[in-house]
């Protein structure tokens, strides 16, 4: 059976934790920042985990991670 290819876009956007969860960055931190509060911008800088309903799909796109 041939090797499976990893989707490079997915590899760059997501990381696996030791427990097998998938880490991702939050969106909306690129522009139009003047109307967002300091607290909101600070929270957007932190990472979060992917919802468990999407975990199976993302793991299929990066098979060797």
LINKA-V600264 format. One record per residue. RES is the residue in one letter. PSI is psi in whole degrees, -180 to 180 (none if undefined). Layout:
{{RES | PSI} {RES | PSI}}
//
This chain:
{{X | 138} {X | 161} {X | 150} {X | 142} {X | 139} {X | 136} {X | 116} {X | -33} {X | -39} {X | -40} {X | -37} {X | -30} {X | -25} {X | 148} {X | 147} {X | 138} {X | 172} {X | -30} {X | -1} {X | 1} {X | 164} {X | 125} {X | 144} {X | 161} {X | 155} {X | 155} {X | 179} {X | 31} {X | 13} {X | -48} {X | 178} {X | 53} {X | -12} {X | -33} {X | -8} {X | 142} {X | 160} {X | -41} {X | -42} {X | -42} {X | -38} {X | -40} {X | -32} {X | -22} {X | -20} {X | 157} {X | 165} {X | 176} {X | 156} {X | 145} {X | 144} {X | -19} {X | -22} {X | -9} {X | -44} {X | -40} {X | -44} {X | -40} {X | -29} {X | -28} {X | -18} {X | 80} {X | -27} {X | 15} {X | none}}
//
